[in-house]
Amino acid sequence: MEHRDELLATVASLYYKMNQSQREIGDRFDLSTATVSRILKEAHDRGIVQITISMPIPHDFELEQILIERFNLRDAYVLQTSGESTHDTLLNAIGRLAATYIERVIKNFSSGASIGVAWGTGVHAAVSAIVDNYTRNTDVVQLLGGVGELVVDSPDLGR
């Protein structure tokens, strides 16, 4: 068993750390690429390989998938938080997560499309986090009337 574990770890290291192809690894150990693939799967299944994905904005991928399937959605974004998060930290993270969605969706808009925005600190955080000006050929319109703080109201955000 120890020899097998060593083979699993070596093949996994060559593949994941040294970026060798399955064909290169197969040639080195006189194995088919299918066998190398099975070795990599076994290494993962047995915990020898553990994959960590560092998200720039931590979100709950599993819950997102559950929501998408349960409610037949195209997309879902769920921010993953800790109990130590402050209001400002949460607002910033929500804004960045929403901005990633907005940027992706707006890129696909046709020229002359309209976007309606409401007002509030969450909308302000999202709009402030948008990296590029994707609204060049898009009209931004206010959905609600009212008087409020200019820094978070949609007339100011639409500019």
SESE-573530 format. One record per residue: chain; x, y, z of N, C-alpha, C, CB in turn; residue number from 1. Coordinates in steps of 0.001 Angstrom, whole numbers, padded with zeros to 6 digits. Glycine has a CB too. Example, Ala and Ser with C-alpha at 12.3 -4.5 7.8 and 13.67 -1.06 7.14 Angstrom:
% residues 2
 doke     n.x     n.y     n.z    ca.x    ca.y    ca.z     c.x     c.y     c.z    cb.x    cb.y    cb.z nukol
    A  013190 -005690  007800  012300 -004500  007800  013200 -003300  007800  011308 -004473  009046     1
    A  012850 -002250  007080  013670 -001060  007140  012900  000030  007870  014084 -000598  005725     2
% end
This chain:
% residues 159
 doke     n.x     n.y     n.z    ca.x    ca.y    ca.z     c.x     c.y     c.z    cb.x    cb.y    cb.z nukol
    A  000828 -001200  000000  000000  000000  000000  000867  001257  000000 -000939  000002  001213     1
    A  001998  001202  000703  002874  002363  000780  003420  002726 -000602  004028  002097  001758     2
    A  003755  001698 -001395  004253  001938 -002746  003174  002617 -003599  004705  000609 -003401     3
    A  001936  002171 -003454  000823  002758 -004217  000634  004227 -003835 -000491  001965 -003969     4
    A  000672  004516 -002519  000534  005898 -002049  001637  006782 -002624  000564  005949 -000514     5
    A  002849  006233 -002679  003980  006987 -003227  003757  007284 -004713  005301  006206 -003028     6
    A  003259  006287 -005453  002970  006488 -006869  001884  007552 -007048  002535  005161 -007525     7
    A  000826  007461 -006249 -000261  008442 -006333  000267  009852 -006074 -001380  008100 -005326     8
    A  001075  009994 -005032  001612  011311 -004668  002574  011835 -005731  002325  011239 -003312     9
    A  003402  010956 -006272  004368  011376 -007288  003666  011823 -008565  005345  010239 -007599    10
    A  002732  011006 -009034  001995  011351 -010252  001225  012660 -010049  001022  010206 -010645    11
    A  000583  012797 -008903 -000176  014018 -008613  000746  015236 -008560 -000939  013874 -007283    12
    A  001913  015093 -007958  002865  016208 -007883  003351  016619 -009269  004063  015829 -007003    13
    A  003662  015626 -010090  004111  015942 -011445  003022  016660 -012237  004534  014666 -012173    14
    A  001795  016222 -012047  000687  016793 -012810  000289  018172 -012287 -000514  015857 -012769    15
    A  000052  018269 -010981 -000488  019514 -010422  000579  020557 -010090 -001272  019206 -009180    16
    A  001753  020119 -009646  002780  021087 -009250  003771  021391 -010370  003530  020574 -008042    17
    A  004110  020349 -011137  005116  020529 -012184  004485  020760 -013562  006032  019315 -012234    18
    A  003153  020735 -013612  002412  020997 -014855  002786  020073 -016009  002635  022415 -015279    19
    A  003146  018836 -015676  003411  017866 -016735  002084  017310 -017238  004339  016718 -016229    20
    A  002031  016998 -018505  000802  016442 -019076  000660  014976 -018666  000800  016576 -020626    21
    A -000553  014475 -018785 -000784  013066 -018473  000022  012181 -019420 -002290  012724 -018565    22
    A  000193  012599 -020634  001000  011836 -021604  002461  011778 -021156  000901  012470 -023018    23
    A  003007  012923 -020721  004402  012949 -020257  004585  012037 -019045  004830  014392 -019904    24
    A  003651  012095 -018123  003730  011247 -016925  003606  009781 -017323  002623  011627 -015900    25
    A  002686  009489 -018229  002517  008117 -018706  003783  007582 -019348  001373  008041 -019695    26
    A  004433  008395 -020168  005682  007974 -020810  006761  007698 -019769  006167  009045 -021801    27
    A  006835  008522 -018763  007858  008361 -017721  007678  007067 -016935  007825  009546 -016765    28
    A  006431  006705 -016636  006154  005523 -015813  005636  004335 -016628  005145  005874 -014741    29
    A  005658  004464 -017953  005164  003413 -018843  003704  003077 -018534  006036  002152 -018718    30
    A  002888  004132 -018474  001456  004000 -018198  000671  004676 -019321  001088  004621 -016810    31
    A -000541  004227 -019555 -001404  004899 -020529 -001940  006190 -019904 -002583  003964 -020979    32
    A -002386  007106 -020746 -002962  008343 -020212 -004238  008045 -019427 -003259  009341 -021354    33
    A -004965  007007 -019819 -006169  006620 -019070 -005798  006160 -017662 -006937  005498 -019814    34
    A -004698  005421 -017540 -004247  004967 -016216 -003797  006154 -015374 -003096  003940 -016350    35
    A -003089  007095 -015988 -002662  008298 -015264 -003892  009057 -014775 -001777  009212 -016168    36
    A -004896  009172 -015605 -006136  009847 -015218 -006789  009146 -014026 -007115  009896 -016406    37
    A -006821  007819 -014055 -007404  007059 -012933 -006576  007231 -011659 -007506  005560 -013293    38
    A -005259  007307 -011801 -004380  007523 -010642 -004668  008893 -010026 -002878  007414 -011055    39
    A -004825  009904 -010865 -005130  011245 -010360 -006473  011271 -009645 -005127  012261 -011504    40
    A -007457  010579 -010193 -008772  010504 -009549 -008673  009778 -008213 -009786  009794 -010465    41
    A -007937  008679 -008176 -007769  007935 -006924 -007051  008795 -005882 -006983  006626 -007171    42
    A -006027  009526 -006314 -005297  010399 -005386 -006233  011445 -004791 -004114  011089 -006102    43
    A -007134  011955 -005604 -008116  012922 -005110 -009116  012246 -004180 -008852  013594 -006282    44
    A -009644  011112 -004595 -010644  010396 -003794 -010101  009974 -002431 -011134  009169 -004547    45
    A -008815  009656 -002365 -008213  009203 -001106 -007647  010346 -000275 -007118  008204 -001390    46
    A -007777  011566 -000745 -007335  012713  000040 -005867  013042 -000109 -007627  012477  001464    47
    A -005169  012352 -000993 -003764  012669 -001240 -003678  014008 -001970 -003069  011539 -002066    48
    A -004611  014229 -002867 -004741  015516 -003549 -005945  016228 -002953 -004892  015339 -005108    49
    A -005723  017444 -002506 -006809  018274 -001989 -006779  019577 -002764 -006674  018521 -000437    50
    A -007890  019882 -003384 -007949  021072 -004226 -008573  022216 -003443 -008750  020796 -005523    51
    A -007874  023339 -003427 -008363  024549 -002778 -008509  025621 -003846 -007404  025016 -001629    52
    A -009666  026238 -003880 -009896  027319 -004828 -010034  028608 -004032 -011167  027053 -005711    53
    A -009124  029529 -004278 -009159  030819 -003586 -009973  031790 -004420 -007720  031373 -003335    54
    A -011099  032174 -003897 -011986  033095 -004597 -011642  034525 -004187 -013480  032773 -004291    55
    A -011498  035445 -005145 -011230  036833 -004778 -012352  037408 -003914 -011048  037685 -006034    56
    A -013565  036989 -004209 -014723  037365 -003396 -015320  036047 -002921 -015786  038253 -004212    57
    A -015221  035755 -001632 -015691  034443 -001168 -017198  034288 -001322 -015302  034232  000289    58
    A -017596  033296 -002106 -019026  033032 -002200 -019281  031542 -002067 -019598  033563 -003528    59
    A -020489  031224 -001696 -020886  029853 -001384 -021352  029163 -002660 -022004  029826 -000304    60
    A -020404  028532 -003352 -020678  027903 -004641 -021734  026806 -004515 -019394  027326 -005229    61
    A -021650  025998 -003472 -022619  024906 -003301 -024038  025440 -003130 -022241  024043 -002091    62
    A -024218  026449 -002287 -025547  027029 -002091 -026045  027692 -003377 -025524  028052 -000939    63
    A -025147  028319 -004105 -025534  028912 -005383 -026099  027849 -006326 -024331  029616 -006035    64
    A -025415  026704 -006400 -025878  025625 -007282 -027232  025077 -006830 -024842  024492 -007324    65
    A -027422  024966 -005529 -028709  024498 -004992 -029825  025462 -005389 -028643  024356 -003446    66
    A -029584  026761 -005227 -030588  027769 -005589 -030895  027742 -007088 -030106  029168 -005181    67
    A -029857  027606 -007895 -030042  027563 -009351 -030928  026384 -009741 -028678  027467 -010071    68
    A -030630  025218 -009165 -031413  024023 -009498 -032823  024091 -008921 -030707  022770 -008986    69
    A -032939  024519 -007682 -034244  024521 -007005 -035234  025491 -007636 -034067  024868 -005544    70
    A -034743  026666 -008013 -035634  027702 -008536 -035472  027938 -010037 -035393  028991 -007802    71
    A -034745  027036 -010698 -034553  027109 -012148 -034014  028479 -012570 -035874  026818 -012873    72
    A -032942  028902 -011910 -032324  030200 -012184 -031183  030052 -013181 -031811  030840 -010883    73
    A -030858  031134 -013855 -029670  031148 -014705 -028411  031332 -013863 -029774  032262 -015760    74
    A -028501  032192 -012859 -027361  032515 -011999 -027840  032734 -010581 -026612  033763 -012512    75
    A -026948  032549 -009648 -027191  032901 -008250 -025839  033246 -007636 -027904  031726 -007462    76
    A -025814  034261 -006829 -024593  034668 -006142 -024902  034766 -004659 -024044  036025 -006697    77
    A -024147  034028 -003848 -024340  034031 -002400 -022998  034367 -001762 -024892  032646 -001882    78
    A -022941  035479 -001076 -021718  035907 -000407 -021477  035044  000819 -021794  037397 -000015    79
    A -020264  034561  000959 -019889  033773  002134 -019231  034720  003137 -018923  032581  001751    80
    A -019754  034745  004349 -019256  035695  005345 -018833  034975  006613 -020322  036746  005668    81
    A -018159  035719  007452 -017814  035210  008781 -018509  036094  009807 -016253  035188  009009    82
    A -018618  035610  011013 -019256  036374  012074 -018476  037611  012468 -019451  035510  013271    83
    A -017246  037705  012000 -016383  038826  012367 -016471  039986  011375 -014949  038356  012472    84
    A -017252  039839  010326 -017343  040874  009296 -018055  042110  009829 -018072  040338  008060    85
    A -017500  043271  009486 -018141  044526  009866 -019148  044921  008784 -017082  045654  010077    86
    A -019991  045885  009099 -020976  046367  008132 -020291  046867  006868 -021833  047483  008745    87
    A -019239  047655  007034 -018539  048204  005870 -017872  047113  005040 -017496  049220  006317    88
    A -017285  046123  005712 -016656  045005  005006 -017688  044227  004208 -015940  044074  005994    89
    A -018834  043956  004831 -019909  043234  004143 -020433  044030  002957 -021055  042927  005112    90
    A -020661  045310  003153 -021184  046153  002084 -020217  046185  000906 -021447  047576  002599    91
    A -018934  046296  001195 -017919  046297  000146 -017914  044965 -000604 -016530  046577  000745    92
    A -017972  043856  000126 -017959  042529 -000504 -019218  042290 -001333 -017824  041436  000561    93
    A -020366  042702 -000815 -021624  042569 -001567 -021542  043398 -002852 -022845  043022 -000699    94
    A -021013  044594 -002740 -020859  045449 -003917 -019954  044824 -004965 -020311  046799 -003513    95
    A -018828  044261 -004532 -017901  043630 -005482 -018519  042403 -006139 -016603  043238 -004777    96
    A -019248  041595 -005347 -019890  040402 -005901 -020981  040794 -006899 -020485  039534 -004772    97
    A -021781  041777 -006534 -022831  042248 -007449 -022218  042853 -008709 -023737  043286 -006749    98
    A -021106  043559 -008558 -020453  044180 -009714 -019963  043130 -010705 -019280  045053 -009259    99
    A -019471  041999 -010226 -019025  040951 -011151 -020189  040456 -012000 -018395  039776 -010378   100
    A -021354  040333 -011385 -022541  039914 -012132 -022972  041001 -013119 -023697  039583 -011165   101
    A -023041  042230 -012641 -023477  043345 -013489 -022555  043485 -014700 -023504  044666 -012680   102
    A -021243  043424 -014471 -020286  043557 -015566 -020489  042460 -016609 -018851  043515 -015027   103
    A -020703  041247 -016148 -020896  040122 -017061 -022171  040285 -017880 -020939  038807 -016283   104
    A -023240  040722 -017247 -024529  040859 -017925 -024527  042041 -018891 -025651  041024 -016900   105
    A -023992  043161 -018466 -024016  044372 -019299 -023206  044185 -020580 -023474  045571 -018510   106
    A -022140  043405 -020528 -021331  043171 -021729 -022169  042593 -022867 -020169  042228 -021411   107
    A -023218  041853 -022526 -024055  041201 -023534 -025236  042055 -023987 -024565  039896 -022997   108
    A -025400  043239 -023426 -026513  044106 -023820 -026285  044644 -025229 -026682  045275 -022818   109
    A -027359  044793 -025960 -027259  045411 -027282 -027252  046929 -027108 -028438  044957 -028214   110
    A -026772  047610 -028119 -026724  049068 -028083 -028136  049621 -027924 -026057  049632 -029362   111
    A -028289  050614 -027066 -029586  051227 -026832 -030396  050562 -025739 -030366  051219 -028083   112
    A -029835  049577 -025068 -030543  048911 -023970 -030661  049864 -022786 -029813  047604 -023548   113
    A -031596  049572 -021898 -031794  050392 -020702 -031580  049555 -019454 -033203  051017 -020692   114
    A -031018  050200 -018439 -030835  049580 -017131 -031567  050451 -016124 -029308  049421 -016760   115
    A -032423  049848 -015330 -033102  050583 -014275 -032405  050336 -012957 -034581  050185 -014187   116
    A -032125  051400 -012222 -031473  051261 -010922 -032342  051873 -009835 -030082  051922 -010933   117
    A -032298  051244 -008691 -032968  051777 -007507 -031926  052582 -006740 -033594  050628 -006611   118
    A -032182  052831 -005486 -031232  053602 -004712 -030908  052856 -003431 -031779  055006 -004406   119
    A -029832  053235 -002833 -029437  052654 -001562 -027951  052374 -001511 -030206  051387 -001306   120
    A -027490  052049 -000333 -026058  051820 -000143 -025584  050563 -000862 -025737  051717  001340   121
    A -026440  049549 -000971 -026063  048328 -001686 -025867  048574 -003168 -027114  047258 -001486   122
    A -026786  049321 -003765 -026661  049664 -005184 -025425  050533 -005391 -027936  050397 -005694   123
    A -025217  051473 -004487 -024037  052335 -004581 -022759  051511 -004500 -024052  053397 -003468   124
    A -022711  050551 -003594 -021526  049705 -003449 -021277  048903 -004725 -021684  048755 -002246   125
    A -022341  048386 -005331 -022198  047604 -006562 -021707  048474 -007715 -023532  046945 -006934   126
    A -022327  049624 -007897 -021946  050514 -008994 -020520  051019 -008798 -022925  051701 -009097   127
    A -020153  051315 -007564 -018799  051801 -007279 -017743  050741 -007551 -018701  052259 -005836   128
    A -018116  049475 -007448 -017162  048384 -007647 -017001  047988 -009109 -017590  047184 -006851   129
    A -017837  048505 -009992 -017707  048181 -011415 -016414  048787 -011932 -018933  048702 -012234   130
    A -015608  047961 -012582 -014270  048363 -012982 -014268  049260 -014215 -013432  047144 -013242   131
    A -015047  048921 -015213 -015030  049652 -016477 -016386  050307 -016713 -014670  048712 -017651   132
    A -016426  051230 -017641 -017687  051879 -017992 -018379  051053 -019074 -017450  053348 -018475   133
    A -019206  050107 -018643 -019897  049229 -019581 -021189  049844 -020098 -020192  047899 -018925   134
    A -021511  051024 -019646 -022803  051610 -020010 -022683  052610 -021152 -023424  052287 -018805   135
    A -021622  052553 -021926 -021407  053524 -022999 -022603  053644 -023939 -020181  053144 -023792   136
    A -023187  052543 -024339 -024319  052569 -025269 -025602  052120 -024581 -024036  051678 -026485   137
    A -025677  052361 -023289 -026814  051910 -022493 -027373  053091 -021715 -026405  050759 -021532   138
    A -028695  053181 -021664 -029339  054216 -020858 -029529  053699 -019442 -030700  054641 -021474   139
    A -029160  054514 -018465 -029374  054178 -017059 -030512  055058 -016566 -028064  054381 -016195   140
    A -031579  054425 -016076 -032754  055174 -015633 -033080  054839 -014186 -033964  054874 -016536   141
    A -033632  055816 -013493 -034020  055646 -012100 -035383  054957 -012033 -034055  057012 -011366   142
    A -035491  053931 -011187 -036745  053201 -011037 -037676  053834 -010014 -036464  051779 -010647   143
    A -037110  054496 -009020 -037917  055082 -007950 -037649  056568 -007856 -037625  054399 -006603   144
    A -038674  057323 -007546 -038483  058740 -007303 -038206  058959 -005831 -039709  059551 -007756   145
    A -037795  060136 -005484 -037590  060427 -004075 -036393  061309 -003865 -037432  059158 -003291   146
    A -036247  061737 -002637 -035141  062588 -002264 -034312  061835 -001238 -035633  063959 -001710   147
    A -033034  061865 -001405 -032152  061176 -000470 -030757  061728 -000588 -032153  059665 -000718   148
    A -029796  060974 -000107 -028412  061403 -000171 -027884  061224 -001589 -027551  060620  000835   149
    A -027233  062235 -002125 -026726  062159 -003489 -025714  061044 -003677 -026108  063468 -003878   150
    A -024942  060749 -002655 -023893  059753 -002801 -024444  058349 -003030 -023012  059759 -001584   151
    A -025680  058080 -002630 -026235  056736 -002803 -027485  056704 -003663 -026543  056141 -001468   152
    A -027929  057835 -004177 -029145  057855 -004986 -028835  057606 -006455 -029868  059188 -004824   153
    A -029777  056991 -007137 -029556  056579 -008518 -029313  057706 -009513 -030707  055804 -008967   154
    A -029844  058922 -009350 -029478  059940 -010337 -027971  060158 -010373 -030190  061261 -010031   155
    A -027341  060110 -009209 -025901  060277 -009132 -025188  059029 -009642 -025474  060587 -007695   156
    A -025738  057845 -009371 -025108  056598 -009780 -025147  056407 -011284 -025778  055430 -009100   157
    A -026166  056920 -011930 -026313  056756 -013367 -025328  057554 -014190 -027675  057128 -013764   158
    A -024644  058485 -013573 -023704  059341 -014317 -022453  058645 -014662 -023374  060557 -013549   159
% end
